[in-house]
Amino acid sequence: MAEEAIRYAVRHSAGATSLSAISWDAQHPEILRRAARRMVAAGEIEMIQGGRVVDPSTAAGEVSIRRAH
């Protein structure tokens, strides 16, 4: 379900989308982060922080996602 929410958000966004903006359950933000890390590893998306692509394993705080280039 988390991957589907992320794919939907990325597909319908012209730029980067904050993970917190697509959270369907504010009590479980780590579920989205884990899904995003898997999708980064698969080459589907990039994780962005401060306008730069970041390594999901070291990113802390608010992150955004976008389609992989």
TIFIBA-873338 format. One record per atom (N, C-alpha, C): residue in three letters; x, y, z; residue number from 0. Coordinates in steps of 0.2 Angstrom, whole numbers, padded with zeros to 4 digits. Atoms other than C-alpha are relative to their C-alpha. Example, Ala and Ser with C-alpha at 12.3 -4.5 7.8 and 13.67 -1.06 7.14 Angstrom:
<sites>
+-----+-------+-------+-------+-----+
: res :     X :     Y :     Z :   n :
+-----+-------+-------+-------+-----+
: ALA :  0004 : -0006 :  0000 :   0 :
: ALA :  0062 : -0022 :  0039 :   0 :
: ALA :  0004 :  0006 :  0000 :   0 :
: SER : -0004 : -0006 : -0001 :   1 :
: SER :  0068 : -0005 :  0036 :   1 :
: SER : -0004 :  0005 :  0003 :   1 :
+-----+-------+-------+-------+-----+
</sites>
This chain:
<sites>
+-----+-------+-------+-------+-----+
: res :     X :     Y :     Z :   n :
+-----+-------+-------+-------+-----+
: MET :  0004 : -0006 :  0000 :   0 :
: MET :  0000 :  0000 :  0000 :   0 :
: MET :  0004 :  0006 :  0000 :   0 :
: ALA : -0004 : -0006 :  0000 :   1 :
: ALA :  0014 :  0012 :  0004 :   1 :
: ALA :  0003 :  0002 : -0007 :   1 :
: GLU : -0003 : -0001 :  0007 :   2 :
: GLU :  0023 :  0009 : -0013 :   2 :
: GLU : -0006 :  0003 : -0005 :   2 :
: GLU :  0005 : -0002 :  0005 :   3 :
: GLU :  0006 :  0012 : -0022 :   3 :
: GLU : -0001 :  0008 :  0001 :   3 :
: ALA :  0001 : -0007 : -0001 :   4 :
: ALA :  0004 :  0029 : -0013 :   4 :
: ALA :  0005 :  0004 : -0002 :   4 :
: ILE : -0006 : -0004 :  0002 :   5 :
: ILE :  0021 :  0034 : -0017 :   5 :
: ILE :  0000 :  0000 : -0008 :   5 :
: ARG :  0001 :  0000 :  0007 :   6 :
: ARG :  0019 :  0029 : -0035 :   6 :
: ARG : -0005 :  0005 : -0003 :   6 :
: TYR :  0005 : -0005 :  0002 :   7 :
: TYR :  0003 :  0039 : -0037 :   7 :
: TYR :  0002 :  0007 :  0001 :   7 :
: ALA : -0003 : -0007 : -0001 :   8 :
: ALA :  0011 :  0054 : -0029 :   8 :
: ALA :  0005 :  0002 : -0005 :   8 :
: VAL : -0005 : -0002 :  0005 :   9 :
: VAL :  0026 :  0054 : -0040 :   9 :
: VAL : -0003 :  0000 : -0007 :   9 :
: ARG :  0004 :  0000 :  0007 :  10 :
: ARG :  0015 :  0050 : -0056 :  10 :
: ARG : -0003 :  0007 : -0001 :  10 :
: HIS :  0005 : -0006 :  0000 :  11 :
: HIS :  0004 :  0065 : -0052 :  11 :
: HIS :  0004 :  0007 :  0002 :  11 :
: SER : -0004 : -0006 : -0002 :  12 :
: SER :  0018 :  0078 : -0047 :  12 :
: SER :  0005 :  0002 : -0006 :  12 :
: ALA : -0005 : -0003 :  0005 :  13 :
: ALA :  0028 :  0089 : -0059 :  13 :
: ALA :  0007 :  0000 :  0003 :  13 :
: GLY : -0007 : -0001 : -0003 :  14 :
: GLY :  0042 :  0090 : -0046 :  14 :
: GLY :  0000 : -0005 :  0006 :  14 :
: ALA : -0001 :  0004 : -0006 :  15 :
: ALA :  0047 :  0083 : -0029 :  15 :
: ALA : -0006 :  0001 :  0004 :  15 :
: THR :  0005 :  0000 : -0004 :  16 :
: THR :  0034 :  0078 : -0017 :  16 :
: THR :  0002 : -0002 :  0007 :  16 :
: SER : -0002 :  0001 : -0007 :  17 :
: SER :  0036 :  0078 :  0002 :  17 :
: SER : -0003 : -0007 :  0002 :  17 :
: LEU :  0003 :  0006 : -0002 :  18 :
: LEU :  0034 :  0061 :  0010 :  18 :
: LEU : -0006 :  0001 :  0005 :  18 :
: SER :  0005 : -0002 : -0005 :  19 :
: SER :  0024 :  0069 :  0024 :  19 :
: SER : -0007 :  0002 : -0003 :  19 :
: ALA :  0006 : -0002 :  0004 :  20 :
: ALA :  0012 :  0076 :  0011 :  20 :
: ALA : -0004 : -0006 : -0003 :  20 :
: ILE :  0004 :  0005 :  0003 :  21 :
: ILE :  0007 :  0059 :  0005 :  21 :
: ILE : -0002 : -0006 :  0005 :  21 :
: SER :  0001 :  0005 : -0006 :  22 :
: SER :  0006 :  0050 :  0022 :  22 :
: SER : -0008 : -0001 :  0001 :  22 :
: TRP :  0007 :  0001 : -0001 :  23 :
: TRP : -0011 :  0042 :  0023 :  23 :
: TRP : -0001 : -0002 :  0008 :  23 :
: ASP :  0000 :  0001 : -0007 :  24 :
: ASP : -0007 :  0038 :  0042 :  24 :
: ASP :  0005 :  0003 :  0003 :  24 :
: ALA : -0005 : -0004 : -0003 :  25 :
: ALA :  0002 :  0051 :  0051 :  25 :
: ALA :  0004 : -0004 :  0006 :  25 :
: GLN : -0003 :  0004 : -0005 :  26 :
: GLN :  0006 :  0038 :  0065 :  26 :
: GLN :  0005 : -0005 : -0002 :  26 :
: HIS : -0005 :  0004 :  0003 :  27 :
: HIS :  0017 :  0028 :  0053 :  27 :
: HIS :  0004 :  0002 : -0005 :  27 :
: PRO : -0004 : -0003 :  0006 :  28 :
: PRO :  0028 :  0039 :  0043 :  28 :
: PRO :  0006 : -0005 : -0002 :  28 :
: GLU : -0006 :  0004 :  0002 :  29 :
: GLU :  0042 :  0026 :  0044 :  29 :
: GLU : -0002 : -0005 : -0005 :  29 :
: ILE :  0003 :  0005 :  0005 :  30 :
: ILE :  0031 :  0014 :  0034 :  30 :
: ILE :  0002 :  0003 : -0007 :  30 :
: LEU : -0002 : -0003 :  0007 :  31 :
: LEU :  0033 :  0027 :  0019 :  31 :
: LEU :  0007 :  0000 : -0001 :  31 :
: ARG : -0007 :  0000 :  0001 :  32 :
: ARG :  0051 :  0029 :  0022 :  32 :
: ARG :  0003 : -0006 : -0002 :  32 :
: ARG : -0003 :  0006 :  0002 :  33 :
: ARG :  0055 :  0011 :  0021 :  33 :
: ARG : -0002 : -0002 : -0007 :  33 :
: ALA :  0002 :  0002 :  0007 :  34 :
: ALA :  0044 :  0009 :  0005 :  34 :
: ALA :  0004 :  0005 : -0005 :  34 :
: ALA : -0004 : -0004 :  0004 :  35 :
: ALA :  0053 :  0024 : -0002 :  35 :
: ALA :  0008 : -0002 : -0001 :  35 :
: ARG : -0007 :  0003 :  0000 :  36 :
: ARG :  0070 :  0016 :  0002 :  36 :
: ARG :  0000 : -0005 : -0005 :  36 :
: ARG :  0000 :  0005 :  0005 :  37 :
: ARG :  0065 :  0001 : -0007 :  37 :
: ARG : -0001 :  0002 : -0007 :  37 :
: MET :  0001 : -0003 :  0007 :  38 :
: MET :  0059 :  0011 : -0022 :  38 :
: MET :  0007 :  0003 : -0003 :  38 :
: VAL : -0007 : -0003 :  0002 :  39 :
: VAL :  0076 :  0020 : -0022 :  39 :
: VAL :  0005 : -0005 : -0002 :  39 :
: ALA : -0004 :  0006 :  0001 :  40 :
: ALA :  0085 :  0004 : -0022 :  40 :
: ALA : -0002 : -0003 : -0007 :  40 :
: ALA :  0002 :  0003 :  0007 :  41 :
: ALA :  0075 : -0002 : -0037 :  41 :
: ALA :  0000 :  0005 : -0006 :  41 :
: GLY : -0001 : -0005 :  0006 :  42 :
: GLY :  0078 :  0014 : -0047 :  42 :
: GLY : -0006 :  0003 : -0002 :  42 :
: GLU :  0007 : -0003 :  0002 :  43 :
: GLU :  0060 :  0020 : -0047 :  43 :
: GLU :  0000 :  0007 :  0002 :  43 :
: ILE :  0001 : -0007 : -0003 :  44 :
: ILE :  0062 :  0036 : -0037 :  44 :
: ILE :  0007 :  0002 :  0003 :  44 :
: GLU : -0006 : -0003 : -0003 :  45 :
: GLU :  0076 :  0048 : -0030 :  45 :
: GLU : -0003 :  0003 :  0007 :  45 :
: MET :  0002 : -0003 : -0006 :  46 :
: MET :  0075 :  0054 : -0012 :  46 :
: MET :  0004 :  0007 :  0000 :  46 :
: ILE : -0002 : -0007 :  0000 :  47 :
: ILE :  0078 :  0073 : -0011 :  47 :
: ILE :  0000 :  0003 :  0007 :  47 :
: GLN : -0001 : -0004 : -0007 :  48 :
: GLN :  0084 :  0084 :  0004 :  48 :
: GLN :  0004 :  0006 : -0002 :  48 :
: GLY : -0003 : -0006 :  0001 :  49 :
: GLY :  0088 :  0102 :  0002 :  49 :
: GLY :  0002 :  0001 : -0007 :  49 :
: GLY : -0001 : -0001 :  0007 :  50 :
: GLY :  0087 :  0101 : -0017 :  50 :
: GLY :  0005 : -0005 : -0003 :  50 :
: ARG : -0005 :  0005 :  0002 :  51 :
: ARG :  0100 :  0087 : -0018 :  51 :
: ARG : -0003 : -0007 :  0001 :  51 :
: VAL :  0001 :  0007 : -0001 :  52 :
: VAL :  0098 :  0068 : -0021 :  52 :
: VAL :  0004 : -0002 :  0006 :  52 :
: VAL : -0004 :  0002 : -0006 :  53 :
: VAL :  0103 :  0060 : -0004 :  53 :
: VAL : -0001 : -0008 :  0000 :  53 :
: ASP :  0000 :  0007 : -0001 :  54 :
: ASP :  0106 :  0042 :  0001 :  54 :
: ASP : -0005 : -0001 :  0005 :  54 :
: PRO :  0005 :  0001 : -0005 :  55 :
: PRO :  0091 :  0036 :  0010 :  55 :
: PRO :  0002 : -0003 :  0006 :  55 :
: SER : -0003 :  0003 : -0007 :  56 :
: SER :  0101 :  0026 :  0023 :  56 :
: SER :  0003 :  0006 :  0004 :  56 :
: THR : -0003 : -0005 : -0004 :  57 :
: THR :  0108 :  0042 :  0029 :  57 :
: THR : -0004 :  0007 :  0001 :  57 :
: ALA :  0005 : -0006 :  0000 :  58 :
: ALA :  0094 :  0055 :  0026 :  58 :
: ALA : -0003 :  0000 :  0007 :  58 :
: ALA :  0004 : -0001 : -0006 :  59 :
: ALA :  0087 :  0062 :  0042 :  59 :
: ALA : -0004 :  0006 : -0001 :  59 :
: GLY :  0005 : -0005 :  0000 :  60 :
: GLY :  0072 :  0073 :  0044 :  60 :
: GLY : -0004 :  0000 : -0006 :  60 :
: GLU :  0005 :  0000 :  0005 :  61 :
: GLU :  0060 :  0079 :  0031 :  61 :
: GLU :  0004 : -0001 : -0007 :  61 :
: VAL : -0002 :  0001 :  0007 :  62 :
: VAL :  0063 :  0072 :  0013 :  62 :
: VAL : -0005 :  0000 : -0005 :  62 :
: SER :  0005 :  0000 :  0005 :  63 :
: SER :  0055 :  0073 : -0003 :  63 :
: SER :  0002 : -0006 : -0005 :  63 :
: ILE : -0002 :  0006 :  0005 :  64 :
: ILE :  0054 :  0060 : -0018 :  64 :
: ILE : -0002 :  0003 : -0007 :  64 :
: ARG :  0002 : -0002 :  0007 :  65 :
: ARG :  0053 :  0062 : -0037 :  65 :
: ARG :  0002 : -0006 : -0004 :  65 :
: ARG : -0001 :  0005 :  0005 :  66 :
: ARG :  0054 :  0051 : -0052 :  66 :
: ARG :  0008 :  0000 : -0001 :  66 :
: ALA : -0007 :  0001 :  0002 :  67 :
: ALA :  0072 :  0044 : -0055 :  67 :
: ALA :  0001 :  0002 : -0007 :  67 :
: HIS : -0002 : -0002 :  0006 :  68 :
: HIS :  0081 :  0052 : -0069 :  68 :
: HIS :  0004 : -0005 : -0004 :  68 :
+-----+-------+-------+-------+-----+
</sites>
